Amino acid sequence: MDTRISLITLGVADVVRARAFYERLGWKASGASQAEVTFFQAGGMALGLFSRASLAEDAHMKDSGAGFGGITLAQNVGSEEAVDQLLEEARRAGATILKPAQRVFWGGYSGYFADPDGHPWEVAYNPGFKLEADGSLRLPE
């Protein structure tokens, strides 16, 4: 398994309010941002802001406060096949598959697994996000 984090998504109560806060701190929203989700470049990684309820639903988790902490970690890969392979590697390593890989509403392909402590990870192929040669993620300007 290639050890890296590509994208950290924070589940927030109000995406507009959260985006304004981060922009006040000097973060610049990417052109990939939309009304429902905001992305910021963070070095070779990205930070996403998404509705907490929508994020829990996307990961097939309950937003009960106990099981879902309002955050997912993500690793972006270069193909649908790589998503399938990484999810299988995680399963073999002891992860629980939360959401099998599938084509998703934003035009990519992704699935989720939980590590042994229940932390959710998304494994995603997003044709709109560029992966550099070193595997770092570059958001559209």
C-alpha positions as CSV (number, residue, x, y, z in Angstrom):
1,M,0.0,0.0,0.0
2,D,1.3,3.4,-0.9
3,T,1.2,5.4,2.3
4,R,-0.2,8.9,1.8
5,I,-3.2,11.1,2.5
6,S,-4.5,12.9,-0.5
7,L,-7.6,14.6,0.9
8,I,-8.9,15.3,4.3
9,T,-12.7,16.1,4.3
10,L,-14.2,17.8,7.3
11,G,-17.9,17.3,7.9
12,V,-19.3,20.8,8.8
13,A,-22.7,22.1,9.9
14,D,-22.7,24.9,7.3
15,V,-20.4,24.7,4.2
16,V,-20.8,28.4,3.3
17,R,-19.9,29.5,6.9
18,A,-17.0,27.1,7.1
19,R,-15.6,28.2,3.7
20,A,-15.8,31.8,4.7
21,F,-13.9,31.0,7.9
22,Y,-11.1,29.3,6.1
23,E,-10.9,32.0,3.5
24,R,-10.6,34.5,6.3
25,L,-7.6,32.5,7.5
26,G,-6.0,33.0,4.0
27,W,-7.0,29.7,2.4
28,K,-8.0,30.0,-1.3
29,A,-10.8,27.9,-2.5
30,S,-10.2,25.8,-5.6
31,G,-12.1,26.1,-8.9
32,A,-13.3,22.5,-8.2
33,S,-15.4,23.9,-5.3
34,Q,-19.2,23.9,-5.6
35,A,-22.1,25.1,-3.4
36,E,-22.2,21.7,-1.5
37,V,-18.4,21.2,-1.2
38,T,-15.3,23.3,-1.0
39,F,-11.7,22.3,-1.7
40,F,-8.5,24.0,-0.6
41,Q,-5.0,23.1,-1.8
42,A,-2.8,22.2,1.3
43,G,0.7,21.5,0.0
44,G,0.6,18.2,-1.8
45,M,-2.7,17.4,-0.1
46,A,-6.2,19.0,-0.2
47,L,-8.7,19.9,2.5
48,G,-12.4,19.5,1.8
49,L,-15.4,20.9,3.5
50,F,-18.7,19.0,3.1
51,S,-22.0,18.8,5.0
52,R,-21.5,16.6,8.0
53,A,-24.8,14.8,7.2
54,S,-23.9,14.3,3.6
55,L,-20.4,13.1,4.4
56,A,-21.8,10.5,6.8
57,E,-24.3,9.4,4.2
58,D,-21.6,9.1,1.5
59,A,-19.5,6.9,3.7
60,H,-22.6,4.7,4.6
61,M,-22.2,5.7,8.3
62,K,-24.6,7.0,10.9
63,D,-24.0,10.6,12.1
64,S,-24.7,9.6,15.7
65,G,-21.8,11.3,17.3
66,A,-20.4,8.0,18.6
67,G,-19.5,6.2,15.4
68,F,-18.9,9.0,12.9
69,G,-16.5,11.7,13.9
70,G,-17.4,14.1,11.1
71,I,-14.2,13.6,9.2
72,T,-12.9,11.2,6.5
73,L,-9.4,10.6,5.2
74,A,-8.9,10.0,1.5
75,Q,-6.4,8.6,-0.8
76,N,-6.8,9.5,-4.5
77,V,-5.4,7.1,-7.1
78,G,-5.0,7.1,-10.8
79,S,-7.6,4.6,-12.0
80,E,-10.8,2.7,-11.1
81,E,-8.7,-0.5,-11.0
82,A,-6.4,1.1,-8.4
83,V,-9.4,2.0,-6.2
84,D,-10.5,-1.7,-6.3
85,Q,-7.0,-2.9,-5.6
86,L,-6.4,-0.5,-2.6
87,L,-9.8,-1.4,-1.1
88,E,-8.9,-5.1,-1.3
89,E,-5.5,-4.4,0.2
90,A,-7.2,-2.6,3.1
91,R,-9.7,-5.4,3.6
92,R,-6.9,-8.0,3.7
93,A,-5.0,-5.8,6.2
94,G,-8.1,-5.9,8.5
95,A,-10.2,-3.0,7.4
96,T,-14.0,-3.1,7.2
97,I,-15.4,-2.1,3.8
98,L,-18.0,0.5,4.5
99,K,-19.0,1.3,0.9
100,P,-17.8,-0.9,-2.0
101,A,-16.2,0.9,-4.9
102,Q,-18.7,2.4,-7.3
103,R,-19.2,5.2,-9.8
104,V,-20.3,8.3,-7.9
105,F,-22.4,11.4,-8.5
106,W,-19.4,13.7,-9.0
107,G,-18.1,11.7,-12.0
108,G,-15.5,9.5,-10.4
109,Y,-15.2,6.1,-8.7
110,S,-14.8,5.6,-5.0
111,G,-15.4,3.4,-2.0
112,Y,-14.8,3.6,1.8
113,F,-13.1,1.4,4.4
114,A,-12.7,1.8,8.1
115,D,-9.5,1.1,9.9
116,P,-9.6,-1.1,13.0
117,D,-10.4,2.0,15.2
118,G,-13.3,2.9,12.9
119,H,-11.7,5.9,11.1
120,P,-13.2,6.1,7.6
121,W,-11.0,6.4,4.6
122,E,-12.3,7.1,1.0
123,V,-10.3,5.6,-1.8
124,A,-11.1,7.6,-5.0
125,Y,-10.3,8.0,-8.6
126,N,-11.3,11.6,-9.6
127,P,-10.6,12.3,-13.3
128,G,-10.9,16.1,-12.5
129,F,-8.0,16.1,-9.9
130,K,-4.4,15.8,-11.2
131,L,-2.0,13.4,-9.5
132,E,1.6,14.5,-9.7
133,A,4.4,12.0,-10.4
134,D,5.1,11.7,-6.7
135,G,1.4,11.0,-6.0
136,S,0.5,14.4,-4.6
137,L,-2.8,15.8,-5.5
138,R,-3.2,19.1,-7.4
139,L,-6.6,20.7,-7.5
140,P,-7.8,22.8,-10.4
141,E,-7.0,26.5,-10.1
